[in-house]
Amino acid sequence: MISRERLLEIAFWARDLTDKEIEQARSGIIEKTYTSGTYVCHRGDRFEPWVGVVDGLVRMSTVSKDGKDVIFAGLRAGGWFGEGTLLKNEARRYDIVVARETRLALMSKAAFFWLFEHSVAFNRYLVRQINERLGQFIALFEYGRTLDATGRIARNIAWLFNPVLFPGAGNHLEITQEELGLLTGVSRQATNQSLRTLEQQKLLRIERNGIVVLDIEGLANYGE
């Protein structure tokens, strides 16, 4: 169980809940730290918690039949995911892998469904979340086939600043070039070249511990 204050700090959606709903939510959440490279769960697991990224970086991925890594999405601090799996009562269709040391908030299935059945605000949040995630996956499919490495890097960075999925993210992203390459399926060398190109076009600024976004719209529409 976490405190009310902690819940409001790590879960932006909780700010619209009633006092009773907040009590139910916080009573069903624990936090856990995972080391870099850890699998939180594997595809096919019955992993039941609803998951929030408190700090760090997670990738949602799977491995194809020919052994190729397929990345569905990167998830940074502020993001919550897995509601679709819970609502459909099915096994995970993807691996959850920690890209660096990461702290996760894990909400029990019971607490999740209590909110789903009793909270109008929580359901409104879920609708926005699912709709935005659907848009993300459609976009990933599209530009994964039509854009070059620089375009894919630009669009993926833009998604990591999506205000619905990651509210209050600011304009700085702590991420290494290796991590960004893993999230986008681009080699480290190509990632470096792409970031340099985007910096030259004044869309972002490369820093020692990550990047600063200067033009989110330019990144989101890169290649059009």
RODO-2510 file (C-alpha; in nm, 4 decimals, decimal comma):
residues 224
     n   res          X          Y          Z
     1     m     0,0000     0,0000     0,0000
     2     i     0,1200     0,3515    -0,0759
     3     s     0,0161     0,6820     0,0788
     4     r    -0,2413     0,9194    -0,0669
     5     e     0,0326     1,1734    -0,1323
     6     r     0,2446     0,9180    -0,3138
     7     l    -0,0478     0,8088    -0,5315
     8     l    -0,1168     1,1661    -0,6405
     9     e     0,2527     1,2110    -0,7140
    10     i     0,2976     0,9069    -0,9387
    11     a    -0,0503     0,8714    -1,0943
    12     f    -0,1866     1,1828    -1,2631
    13     w    -0,5207     1,0092    -1,3292
    14     a    -0,5791     0,9837    -0,9527
    15     r    -0,6184     1,3610    -0,9242
    16     d    -0,9728     1,3347    -1,0630
    17     l    -1,0830     1,0600    -0,8231
    18     t    -1,3047     1,1016    -0,5185
    19     d    -1,1608     1,0464    -0,1709
    20     k    -1,3126     0,6973    -0,1536
    21     e    -1,1715     0,6080    -0,4947
    22     i    -0,8279     0,7327    -0,3945
    23     e    -0,8359     0,5096    -0,0867
    24     q    -0,9263     0,2073    -0,2959
    25     a    -0,6544     0,2847    -0,5506
    26     r    -0,3712     0,3424    -0,3040
    27     s    -0,4595     0,0349    -0,0997
    28     g    -0,4055    -0,1815    -0,4085
    29     i    -0,0672    -0,0443    -0,5204
    30     i     0,2851    -0,1469    -0,4306
    31     e     0,6130    -0,0223    -0,5788
    32     k     0,8988    -0,2416    -0,6931
    33     t     1,2419    -0,1689    -0,8411
    34     y     1,3799    -0,3761    -1,1321
    35     t     1,7402    -0,3847    -1,2510
    36     s     1,8430    -0,3180    -1,6113
    37     g     1,7592    -0,5997    -1,8512
    38     t     1,5051    -0,7644    -1,6201
    39     y     1,1934    -0,9201    -1,7706
    40     v     0,8965    -0,8030    -1,5668
    41     c     0,6918    -1,0622    -1,7506
    42     h     0,7108    -1,2739    -2,0649
    43     r     0,4656    -1,3148    -2,3469
    44     g     0,2095    -1,5745    -2,2411
    45     d     0,2402    -1,4992    -1,8680
    46     r    -0,0665    -1,4402    -1,6550
    47     f     0,0800    -1,1211    -1,5112
    48     e    -0,2184    -0,9486    -1,3500
    49     p    -0,1124    -0,6065    -1,2147
    50     w    -0,1882    -0,2831    -1,3951
    51     v     0,1512    -0,1182    -1,4284
    52     g     0,2772     0,2381    -1,3980
    53     v     0,6312     0,3568    -1,4650
    54     v     0,7412     0,5644    -1,1657
    55     d     1,0971     0,6157    -1,2833
    56     g     1,3094     0,4633    -1,5588
    57     l     1,2354     0,3149    -1,8985
    58     v     1,0477     0,0040    -2,0128
    59     r     0,9975    -0,1519    -2,3525
    60     m     0,6980    -0,3543    -2,4630
    61     s     0,8225    -0,6095    -2,7139
    62     t     0,8217    -0,9646    -2,8416
    63     v     1,0467    -1,1948    -3,0445
    64     s     0,9384    -1,3081    -3,3907
    65     k     0,9623    -1,6692    -3,5092
    66     d     1,2910    -1,5904    -3,6842
    67     g     1,4379    -1,4493    -3,3621
    68     k     1,4004    -1,0795    -3,4423
    69     d     1,3082    -0,8355    -3,1653
    70     v     0,9834    -0,6521    -3,2383
    71     i     0,9341    -0,3375    -3,0287
    72     f     0,5753    -0,2251    -2,9791
    73     a     0,6322     0,0758    -2,7551
    74     g     0,8658     0,2474    -2,5133
    75     l     0,7267     0,3590    -2,1789
    76     r     0,8776     0,6315    -1,9649
    77     a     0,7950     0,7737    -1,6226
    78     g     0,4294     0,8733    -1,5964
    79     g     0,3005     0,6025    -1,8302
    80     w     0,0531     0,3329    -1,7237
    81     f    -0,0178     0,0248    -1,9332
    82     g    -0,1743    -0,3207    -1,9478
    83     e    -0,5396    -0,2236    -1,9048
    84     g    -0,6358    -0,4033    -2,2269
    85     t    -0,4948    -0,7330    -2,1032
    86     l    -0,6828    -0,7007    -1,7744
    87     l    -1,0119    -0,6063    -1,9361
    88     k    -0,9900    -0,8996    -2,1787
    89     n    -0,8751    -1,1363    -1,9018
    90     e    -0,5999    -1,2828    -2,1130
    91     a    -0,2308    -1,3655    -2,0940
    92     r     0,0213    -1,0989    -2,1899
    93     r     0,0825    -1,0772    -2,5626
    94     y     0,4198    -0,9111    -2,5185
    95     d     0,7302    -0,9089    -2,3020
    96     i     0,7849    -0,6254    -2,0561
    97     v     1,1584    -0,5570    -2,0357
    98     v     1,3332    -0,2986    -1,8202
    99     a     1,5799    -0,0954    -2,0282
   100     r     1,7559     0,0509    -1,7229
   101     e     1,7018     0,0395    -1,3471
   102     t     1,3329     0,1178    -1,3194
   103     r     1,0754     0,1589    -1,0447
   104     l     0,7238     0,0376    -1,1220
   105     a     0,3912     0,0833    -0,9486
   106     l     0,1845    -0,2358    -0,9544
   107     m    -0,1906    -0,2101    -0,8987
   108     s    -0,3721    -0,5292    -0,8068
   109     k    -0,6366    -0,6691    -1,0396
   110     a    -0,8963    -0,6301    -0,7624
   111     a    -0,8231    -0,2599    -0,7159
   112     f    -0,8236    -0,2010    -1,0906
   113     f    -1,1636    -0,3616    -1,1385
   114     w    -1,3094    -0,1841    -0,8362
   115     l    -1,2189     0,1473    -0,9989
   116     f    -1,3422     0,0248    -1,3357
   117     e    -1,6809    -0,0654    -1,1876
   118     h    -1,7264     0,2382    -0,9592
   119     s    -1,5339     0,5391    -1,0905
   120     v    -1,6586     0,7550    -1,3776
   121     a    -1,3334     0,9552    -1,3778
   122     f    -1,1230     0,6406    -1,4008
   123     n    -1,3271     0,5096    -1,6929
   124     r    -1,2933     0,8394    -1,8761
   125     y    -0,9187     0,8125    -1,8310
   126     l    -0,9142     0,4538    -1,9637
   127     v    -1,1081     0,5540    -2,2763
   128     r    -0,8617     0,8359    -2,3501
   129     q    -0,5680     0,6059    -2,2792
   130     i    -0,6885     0,3192    -2,4992
   131     n    -0,7813     0,5540    -2,7834
   132     e    -0,4417     0,7231    -2,7731
   133     r    -0,2585     0,3914    -2,7580
   134     l    -0,4527     0,2662    -3,0605
   135     g    -0,3466     0,5770    -3,2502
   136     q     0,0124     0,5132    -3,1466
   137     f     0,0174     0,1568    -3,2760
   138     i    -0,1438     0,2553    -3,6066
   139     a     0,1176     0,5280    -3,6467
   140     l     0,4006     0,2899    -3,5574
   141     f     0,2830     0,0452    -3,8219
   142     e     0,2602     0,3206    -4,0803
   143     y     0,5939     0,4934    -4,0306
   144     g     0,7750     0,1686    -3,9639
   145     r     0,7058     0,0891    -4,3279
   146     t     0,7317     0,4324    -4,4882
   147     l     0,9980     0,6338    -4,3028
   148     d     1,3752     0,6118    -4,2910
   149     a     1,5750     0,5757    -3,9681
   150     t     1,5705     0,9489    -3,8935
   151     g     1,1945     0,9628    -3,9384
   152     r     1,1387     0,6651    -3,7099
   153     i     1,3649     0,8140    -3,4435
   154     a     1,1840     1,1491    -3,4648
   155     r     0,8370     0,9985    -3,4394
   156     n     0,9301     0,7681    -3,1518
   157     i     1,0755     1,0576    -2,9556
   158     a     0,7561     1,2528    -3,0151
   159     w     0,5473     0,9635    -2,8782
   160     l     0,7563     0,9608    -2,5610
   161     f     0,6334     1,3169    -2,5050
   162     n     0,2686     1,2390    -2,5793
   163     p     0,0700     1,4521    -2,3288
   164     v    -0,2042     1,1902    -2,2861
   165     l     0,0232     0,8917    -2,2292
   166     f     0,2974     1,0803    -2,0417
   167     p     0,1495     1,3999    -1,8954
   168     g     0,3805     1,6543    -1,7420
   169     a     0,6844     1,5099    -1,9179
   170     g     0,8418     1,8503    -1,9766
   171     n     1,0878     1,8785    -2,2641
   172     h     1,3767     1,6634    -2,1374
   173     l     1,4119     1,2885    -2,1867
   174     e     1,6789     1,0925    -2,0038
   175     i     1,7746     0,8219    -2,2518
   176     t     2,0914     0,6834    -2,4083
   177     q     2,1397     0,6420    -2,7805
   178     e     2,1573     0,2664    -2,7279
   179     e     1,8212     0,2685    -2,5469
   180     l     1,6620     0,4828    -2,8166
   181     g     1,7952     0,2495    -3,0837
   182     l     1,6475    -0,0517    -2,9041
   183     l     1,3077     0,1179    -2,8803
   184     t     1,3015     0,2039    -3,2492
   185     g     1,4780    -0,0963    -3,4008
   186     v     1,7567     0,1238    -3,5370
   187     s     2,1299     0,0533    -3,5000
   188     r     2,3309     0,2653    -3,2581
   189     q     2,5294     0,4209    -3,5431
   190     a     2,2135     0,5112    -3,7352
   191     t     2,0580     0,6457    -3,4158
   192     n     2,3577     0,8720    -3,3596
   193     q     2,3446     0,9995    -3,7167
   194     s     1,9686     1,0565    -3,6955
   195     l     1,9959     1,2529    -3,3715
   196     r     2,2680     1,4704    -3,5238
   197     t     2,0429     1,5397    -3,8219
   198     l     1,7498     1,6303    -3,5972
   199     e     1,9752     1,8547    -3,3897
   200     q     2,1012     2,0337    -3,7005
   201     q     1,7393     2,0969    -3,7962
   202     k     1,6828     2,2487    -3,4497
   203     l     1,4181     1,9943    -3,3547
   204     l     1,6068     1,8753    -3,0468
   205     r     1,9286     1,9235    -2,8534
   206     i     2,1560     1,6357    -2,7585
   207     e     2,2799     1,6374    -2,4001
   208     r     2,5122     1,4105    -2,2081
   209     n     2,2320     1,2268    -2,0302
   210     g     1,9583     1,2491    -2,2906
   211     i     1,7856     1,4922    -2,5241
   212     v     1,5867     1,8143    -2,4973
   213     v     1,2966     1,8550    -2,7391
   214     l     1,2844     2,1961    -2,9048
   215     d     1,0032     2,1373    -3,1574
   216     i     0,7614     1,8582    -3,0654
   217     e     0,5369     1,9238    -3,3654
   218     g     0,8329     1,9063    -3,5998
   219     l     0,9318     1,5683    -3,4576
   220     a     0,5756     1,4351    -3,4625
   221     n     0,5324     1,5278    -3,8299
   222     y     0,8846     1,4525    -3,9471
   223     g     0,8991     1,3051    -4,2951
   224     e     0,5649     1,4420    -4,4140
***
